[in-house]
Amino acid sequence: MSFTQADIIQALSTVHDPDLKKDLVTLNMIKDISVSDKKVSFTVVLTTPACPLKEKIKNDCEDAVEKVIGTEVELDIRMSSSVTSIRDNTPLLPGVKNIIAIASGKGGVGKSTVTSNLAVALAKMGAKVGLIDADIYGPSIPLMFNCEHEQPEVKVVNGKNLIVPLLQYGVKLVSFGVVRWPALL
């Protein structure tokens, strides 16, 4: 059976992104197509790394392409993502590789619990973890980290008062629940 890159593109043009309701080719989500007698490979570039429909899209691609190439030819589908941003490449926090924000528009849903468990788990796995608790209405992070009676040190650097984070369970921590604001003024 003989097939070309155009055949693969045609097959993938029948696969639709379930959220965007358009086919992957029109959405320019197919990249790096490689075709040989023994192997077909390509990359599907998703709109978000946490795409909840990633497996469905991959399975739909497999089904569509296998109709053209059959099941005897090896099929390699790489799932990737491309996150776009309008900001420049200047780091928001120099020296920080990843930022995980945990938020909700509703109280009492477990944000502090998830944050605490995630921070400690990442620290135990060897990551350098810092946590900023900006909950001004009911900061419970200091309670969860057993440091609600601690007072962080304040250092003056270049004429500015800087908070030295507390270190608890391998996590560097700054919280509204432990900072005494007059100490910073």
Backbone as CSV, one residue per row, in Angstrom:
resi,resn,N_x,N_y,N_z,CA_x,CA_y,CA_z,C_x,C_y,C_z
1,MET,0.844,-1.183,0.000,0.000,0.000,0.000,0.889,1.246,0.000
2,SER,0.610,2.175,-0.866,1.410,3.375,-0.984,0.588,4.579,-0.500
3,PHE,1.247,5.463,0.249,0.589,6.664,0.763,1.622,7.771,0.882
4,THR,1.136,8.998,0.896,2.020,10.167,0.929,1.677,11.056,2.123
5,GLN,2.479,12.088,2.276,2.230,13.072,3.325,0.865,13.734,3.114
6,ALA,0.513,13.964,1.864,-0.784,14.566,1.553,-1.935,13.658,1.988
7,ASP,-1.741,12.333,1.867,-2.764,11.386,2.323,-2.955,11.476,3.835
8,ILE,-1.846,11.637,4.548,-1.908,11.740,6.007,-2.615,13.046,6.402
9,ILE,-2.276,14.123,5.717,-2.928,15.405,5.995,-4.420,15.310,5.717
10,GLN,-4.766,14.673,4.624,-6.188,14.501,4.280,-6.905,13.698,5.372
11,ALA,-6.281,12.627,5.852,-6.897,11.819,6.909,-7.069,12.636,8.190
12,LEU,-6.047,13.418,8.536,-6.111,14.206,9.767,-7.084,15.377,9.659
13,SER,-7.417,15.761,8.442,-8.383,16.853,8.280,-9.796,16.408,8.651
14,THR,-9.973,15.112,8.908,-11.279,14.613,9.361,-11.376,14.558,10.887
15,VAL,-10.251,14.833,11.565,-10.228,14.793,13.038,-10.484,16.199,13.568
16,HIS,-11.482,16.325,14.408,-11.862,17.628,14.948,-11.458,17.775,16.402
17,ASP,-11.041,18.980,16.772,-10.831,19.310,18.179,-12.223,19.425,18.790
18,PRO,-12.524,18.623,19.807,-13.874,18.616,20.373,-14.316,19.972,20.951
19,ASP,-13.370,20.747,21.454,-13.726,22.051,22.021,-13.858,23.123,20.952
20,LEU,-12.913,23.149,20.007,-12.872,24.218,19.014,-13.764,23.945,17.807
21,LYS,-14.223,22.701,17.677,-15.177,22.310,16.624,-14.647,22.529,15.200
22,LYS,-13.333,22.458,15.047,-12.718,22.539,13.723,-11.706,21.409,13.614
23,ASP,-11.317,21.086,12.382,-10.363,19.988,12.209,-8.944,20.435,12.556
24,LEU,-8.111,19.464,12.909,-6.760,19.737,13.377,-5.879,20.377,12.304
25,VAL,-6.102,20.065,11.049,-5.299,20.644,9.971,-5.634,22.127,9.811
26,THR,-6.903,22.453,9.777,-7.325,23.853,9.674,-6.818,24.664,10.867
27,LEU,-6.810,24.056,12.038,-6.344,24.727,13.251,-4.820,24.791,13.337
28,ASN,-4.135,24.224,12.331,-2.671,24.213,12.282,-2.055,23.506,13.495
29,MET,-2.687,22.414,13.900,-2.230,21.667,15.071,-1.372,20.463,14.696
30,ILE,-1.168,20.221,13.420,-0.367,19.079,12.973,0.984,19.591,12.497
31,LYS,2.051,19.016,13.038,3.420,19.435,12.686,4.288,18.203,12.443
32,ASP,5.408,18.416,11.802,6.485,17.419,11.663,6.009,16.074,11.116
33,ILE,5.248,16.091,10.040,4.787,14.829,9.440,5.947,14.170,8.722
34,SER,6.147,12.887,9.020,7.191,12.102,8.374,6.555,10.795,7.887
35,VAL,6.788,10.486,6.618,6.166,9.305,6.003,7.233,8.444,5.347
36,SER,7.214,7.151,5.666,8.043,6.173,4.960,7.197,4.918,4.776
37,ASP,7.760,3.904,4.129,7.010,2.658,3.911,6.730,1.922,5.215
38,LYS,7.589,2.177,6.224,7.478,1.415,7.470,6.934,2.213,8.644
39,LYS,6.944,3.560,8.511,6.567,4.359,9.669,5.958,5.695,9.249
40,VAL,4.933,6.103,9.983,4.340,7.430,9.836,4.395,8.082,11.207
41,SER,4.910,9.305,11.238,4.952,10.014,12.515,4.563,11.471,12.306
42,PHE,4.003,12.048,13.355,3.653,13.458,13.331,3.416,13.922,14.770
43,THR,3.342,15.240,14.935,3.098,15.840,16.237,1.768,16.568,16.197
44,VAL,0.985,16.376,17.242,-0.243,17.140,17.427,0.071,18.189,18.484
45,VAL,-0.039,19.460,18.108,0.266,20.555,19.019,-1.041,21.048,19.626
46,LEU,-1.218,20.738,20.908,-2.432,21.110,21.630,-2.356,22.559,22.102
47,THR,-3.502,23.114,22.456,-3.542,24.507,22.901,-3.122,24.665,24.356
48,THR,-3.125,23.579,25.112,-2.725,23.640,26.514,-2.077,22.319,26.916
49,PRO,-1.055,22.351,27.776,-0.428,21.098,28.196,-1.366,20.216,29.014
50,ALA,-2.366,20.817,29.633,-3.294,20.061,30.481,-4.588,19.748,29.737
51,CYS,-4.516,19.576,28.441,-5.711,19.334,27.634,-6.448,18.085,28.129
52,PRO,-7.688,18.245,28.586,-8.419,17.091,29.114,-8.843,16.102,28.034
53,LEU,-8.785,16.515,26.785,-9.215,15.653,25.679,-8.042,15.111,24.872
54,LYS,-6.850,15.164,25.452,-5.640,14.737,24.745,-5.750,13.300,24.236
55,GLU,-6.200,12.383,25.072,-6.286,10.978,24.661,-7.347,10.768,23.587
56,LYS,-8.460,11.473,23.680,-9.491,11.360,22.649,-8.958,11.841,21.299
57,ILE,-8.272,12.980,21.310,-7.706,13.515,20.072,-6.686,12.533,19.492
58,LYS,-5.829,11.976,20.353,-4.823,11.015,19.883,-5.492,9.779,19.287
59,ASN,-6.499,9.250,19.975,-7.204,8.062,19.471,-7.909,8.346,18.146
60,ASP,-8.513,9.539,18.028,-9.167,9.915,16.770,-8.148,10.015,15.636
61,CYS,-6.951,10.545,15.940,-5.885,10.616,14.933,-5.453,9.214,14.499
62,GLU,-5.274,8.329,15.468,-4.889,6.942,15.145,-5.917,6.297,14.220
63,ASP,-7.191,6.430,14.586,-8.247,5.822,13.768,-8.250,6.381,12.353
64,ALA,-8.137,7.696,12.216,-8.181,8.331,10.901,-6.993,7.924,10.032
65,VAL,-5.799,7.915,10.608,-4.598,7.596,9.834,-4.547,6.107,9.507
66,GLU,-4.969,5.251,10.416,-4.944,3.811,10.152,-5.887,3.419,9.020
67,LYS,-6.908,4.226,8.765,-7.784,3.961,7.613,-7.009,4.115,6.305
68,VAL,-5.958,4.961,6.327,-5.143,5.197,5.129,-3.965,4.232,5.059
69,ILE,-3.259,4.036,6.187,-2.014,3.260,6.160,-2.186,1.817,6.615
70,GLY,-3.325,1.495,7.217,-3.531,0.156,7.745,-2.871,0.018,9.107
71,THR,-2.832,-1.210,9.610,-2.255,-1.441,10.939,-0.861,-2.047,10.880
72,GLU,-0.380,-2.332,9.688,0.940,-2.937,9.542,2.075,-1.925,9.646
73,VAL,1.777,-0.664,9.329,2.785,0.395,9.359,2.819,0.995,10.761
74,GLU,4.047,1.217,11.276,4.187,1.804,12.614,3.680,3.248,12.601
75,LEU,2.924,3.601,13.624,2.378,4.940,13.742,2.883,5.564,15.039
76,ASP,3.562,6.706,14.906,4.119,7.409,16.066,3.485,8.795,16.136
77,ILE,2.607,8.981,17.136,1.945,10.269,17.326,2.492,10.900,18.594
78,ARG,3.114,12.057,18.435,3.631,12.793,19.591,2.631,13.883,19.947
79,MET,2.292,13.968,21.216,1.378,15.004,21.691,2.215,16.080,22.370
80,SER,2.044,17.305,21.923,2.817,18.417,22.444,1.856,19.568,22.729
81,SER,2.388,20.668,23.227,1.543,21.841,23.425,2.351,23.088,23.151
82,SER,1.645,24.105,22.767,2.278,25.389,22.500,1.477,26.436,23.257
83,VAL,2.092,26.992,24.272,1.425,28.011,25.069,1.934,29.357,24.593
84,THR,1.017,30.210,24.216,1.413,31.530,23.748,1.196,32.547,24.843
85,SER,1.988,33.582,24.795,1.892,34.639,25.793,2.170,35.964,25.118
86,ILE,1.512,36.997,25.586,1.754,38.311,25.011,2.868,39.045,25.736
87,ARG,3.347,38.498,26.842,4.420,39.166,27.572,5.759,38.845,26.918
88,ASP,6.757,39.651,27.234,8.085,39.374,26.688,8.721,38.225,27.467
89,ASN,9.920,37.860,27.118,10.562,36.707,27.734,11.302,37.027,29.024
90,THR,11.158,38.219,29.538,11.784,38.565,30.799,11.124,37.754,31.903
91,PRO,11.909,37.039,32.692,11.292,36.213,33.736,10.574,37.081,34.768
92,LEU,9.390,36.607,35.178,8.640,37.314,36.216,9.396,37.260,37.541
93,LEU,9.933,36.099,37.835,10.714,35.887,39.043,12.036,35.249,38.632
94,PRO,13.096,36.031,38.527,14.378,35.465,38.107,14.784,34.301,39.013
95,GLY,15.230,33.219,38.404,15.646,32.036,39.158,14.514,31.060,39.434
96,VAL,13.280,31.412,39.068,12.135,30.529,39.284,11.770,29.884,37.955
97,LYS,11.808,28.546,37.905,11.511,27.836,36.667,10.018,27.669,36.442
98,ASN,9.303,27.304,37.485,7.884,26.986,37.350,7.076,27.673,38.431
99,ILE,5.889,28.114,38.074,4.965,28.708,39.022,3.665,27.919,38.929
100,ILE,3.178,27.468,40.070,1.891,26.784,40.131,0.976,27.657,40.978
101,ALA,-0.104,28.124,40.385,-1.061,28.947,41.116,-2.271,28.093,41.466
102,ILE,-2.670,28.142,42.721,-3.852,27.413,43.166,-4.833,28.458,43.661
103,ALA,-5.977,28.540,42.993,-6.933,29.594,43.310,-8.354,29.098,43.081
104,SER,-9.292,29.815,43.641,-10.699,29.527,43.429,-11.490,30.770,43.774
105,GLY,-12.640,30.922,43.172,-13.511,32.045,43.487,-14.406,31.757,44.674
106,LYS,-14.233,30.611,45.286,-15.081,30.201,46.400,-14.219,29.782,47.569
107,GLY,-14.678,30.074,48.757,-13.938,29.661,49.950,-14.315,28.253,50.374
108,GLY,-13.433,27.647,51.160,-13.733,26.346,51.748,-13.692,25.170,50.805
109,VAL,-12.950,25.280,49.703,-12.907,24.187,48.733,-11.618,23.370,48.796
110,GLY,-10.693,23.743,49.705,-9.479,22.963,49.879,-8.239,23.528,49.221
111,LYS,-8.240,24.805,48.897,-7.064,25.403,48.242,-5.823,25.281,49.115
112,SER,-5.945,25.598,50.388,-4.792,25.546,51.292,-4.316,24.111,51.492
113,THR,-5.238,23.183,51.580,-4.873,21.773,51.754,-4.124,21.260,50.528
114,VAL,-4.646,21.550,49.350,-3.982,21.124,48.106,-2.607,21.779,48.005
115,THR,-2.548,23.081,48.302,-1.288,23.819,48.220,-0.241,23.219,49.152
116,SER,-0.621,22.974,50.396,0.310,22.427,51.384,0.813,21.052,50.976
117,ASN,-0.108,20.179,50.603,0.280,18.815,50.223,1.155,18.804,48.973
118,LEU,0.822,19.626,48.001,1.620,19.689,46.772,3.015,20.230,47.059
119,ALA,3.093,21.285,47.853,4.396,21.894,48.165,5.299,20.905,48.904
120,VAL,4.778,20.236,49.908,5.590,19.290,50.681,5.977,18.087,49.813
121,ALA,5.047,17.600,49.007,5.353,16.460,48.130,6.463,16.809,47.140
122,LEU,6.379,17.991,46.534,7.428,18.407,45.597,8.768,18.569,46.310
123,ALA,8.748,19.111,47.517,9.987,19.267,48.289,10.590,17.905,48.618
124,LYS,9.753,16.937,48.981,10.250,15.584,49.299,10.810,14.894,48.058
125,MET,10.340,15.308,46.883,10.850,14.732,45.636,12.139,15.414,45.192
126,GLY,12.587,16.409,45.960,13.859,17.053,45.662,13.746,18.423,45.017
127,ALA,12.543,18.905,44.774,12.381,20.225,44.164,12.630,21.316,45.206
128,LYS,13.108,22.449,44.734,13.216,23.614,45.592,11.863,24.308,45.524
129,VAL,11.193,24.411,46.679,9.813,24.889,46.691,9.673,26.103,47.597
130,GLY,9.012,27.113,47.081,8.641,28.282,47.860,7.146,28.466,47.772
131,LEU,6.532,28.883,48.877,5.086,29.039,48.911,4.761,30.445,49.412
132,ILE,3.933,31.143,48.661,3.456,32.454,49.084,1.969,32.319,49.361
133,ASP,1.586,32.556,50.607,0.186,32.477,51.023,-0.333,33.898,51.167
134,ALA,-1.160,34.308,50.220,-1.661,35.678,50.218,-3.115,35.755,50.662
135,ASP,-3.583,34.770,51.419,-4.958,34.753,51.901,-5.083,35.703,53.087
136,ILE,-5.675,36.870,52.860,-5.751,37.870,53.932,-6.971,37.674,54.826
137,TYR,-7.941,36.868,54.392,-9.157,36.690,55.181,-9.084,35.535,56.153
138,GLY,-8.261,34.590,55.923,-8.187,33.442,56.820,-7.025,32.555,56.468
139,PRO,-5.812,33.064,56.601,-4.650,32.250,56.205,-4.499,31.018,57.090
140,SER,-4.693,29.844,56.504,-4.565,28.602,57.261,-3.258,27.878,56.971
141,ILE,-2.502,28.348,56.007,-1.219,27.723,55.669,-0.285,27.677,56.884
142,PRO,-0.142,28.764,57.671,0.747,28.690,58.833,0.340,27.587,59.813
143,LEU,-0.946,27.364,59.973,-1.431,26.287,60.836,-1.040,24.924,60.257
144,MET,-1.210,24.759,58.960,-0.884,23.487,58.309,0.615,23.207,58.334
145,PHE,1.418,24.261,58.350,2.870,24.100,58.384,3.438,24.208,59.801
146,ASN,2.545,24.273,60.783,2.940,24.304,62.195,3.921,25.451,62.484
147,CYS,3.603,26.626,61.940,4.480,27.775,62.167,3.674,29.051,62.428
148,GLU,2.452,28.885,62.936,1.587,30.048,63.114,2.080,31.031,64.176
149,HIS,2.999,30.586,65.047,3.533,31.475,66.080,4.937,31.978,65.737
150,GLU,5.417,31.651,64.556,6.742,32.081,64.116,6.676,33.507,63.574
151,GLN,7.780,34.187,63.637,7.887,35.514,63.036,9.082,35.487,62.091
152,PRO,8.849,35.700,60.782,9.979,35.672,59.854,10.908,36.851,60.107
153,GLU,12.155,36.635,59.781,13.175,37.677,59.911,13.004,38.677,58.770
154,VAL,13.288,39.935,59.062,13.253,40.971,58.043,14.672,41.493,57.870
155,LYS,15.144,41.482,56.622,16.477,41.992,56.311,16.348,43.250,55.483
156,VAL,17.284,44.155,55.658,17.328,45.350,54.831,18.392,45.126,53.751
157,VAL,17.946,45.159,52.504,18.841,44.967,51.366,18.613,46.133,50.414
158,ASN,19.695,46.859,50.120,19.613,48.029,49.240,18.522,49.002,49.687
159,GLY,18.406,49.172,50.977,17.439,50.121,51.519,16.005,49.628,51.543
160,LYS,15.785,48.352,51.203,14.429,47.798,51.195,14.310,46.713,52.252
161,ASN,13.182,46.679,52.941,12.904,45.611,53.895,12.435,44.376,53.128
162,LEU,13.123,43.261,53.310,12.765,42.011,52.653,12.476,40.938,53.696
163,ILE,11.430,40.168,53.464,11.058,39.080,54.365,11.922,37.864,54.043
164,VAL,12.524,37.275,55.060,13.255,36.021,54.898,12.245,34.899,55.136
165,PRO,11.990,34.065,54.146,10.971,33.018,54.298,11.301,32.057,55.435
166,LEU,10.255,31.557,56.077,10.416,30.480,57.050,10.697,29.204,56.269
167,LEU,11.386,28.262,56.891,11.638,26.970,56.260,10.970,25.898,57.091
168,GLN,9.993,25.235,56.522,9.250,24.203,57.247,8.958,23.053,56.289
169,TYR,9.295,21.841,56.680,9.068,20.629,55.881,9.717,20.734,54.496
170,GLY,10.820,21.453,54.403,11.532,21.592,53.143,10.963,22.653,52.219
171,VAL,10.002,23.423,52.703,9.338,24.441,51.892,9.652,25.820,52.470
172,LYS,10.108,26.731,51.618,10.283,28.121,52.040,8.908,28.775,51.988
173,LEU,8.541,29.458,53.073,7.165,29.894,53.241,7.069,31.350,53.677
174,VAL,6.227,32.103,52.993,5.857,33.458,53.407,4.337,33.493,53.412
175,SER,3.752,33.965,54.509,2.303,33.978,54.628,1.824,35.230,55.339
176,PHE,0.671,35.722,54.916,0.031,36.826,55.625,-0.257,36.422,57.065
177,GLY,-0.377,35.133,57.313,-0.695,34.654,58.653,0.450,34.729,59.639
178,VAL,1.674,34.941,59.193,2.806,35.033,60.115,3.525,36.367,60.055
179,VAL,3.333,37.122,58.984,4.035,38.393,58.836,3.357,39.460,59.693
180,ARG,4.129,40.108,60.538,3.625,41.214,61.344,4.010,42.497,60.598
181,TRP,3.075,43.126,59.950,3.341,44.229,59.031,4.124,45.383,59.643
182,PRO,3.914,45.760,60.894,4.736,46.881,61.418,6.237,46.583,61.371
183,ALA,6.612,45.300,61.420,8.020,44.940,61.341,8.616,45.273,59.987
184,LEU,7.773,45.379,58.976,8.259,45.665,57.623,8.317,47.147,57.322
185,LEU,7.698,47.950,58.117,7.623,49.387,57.834,8.845,50.129,58.342
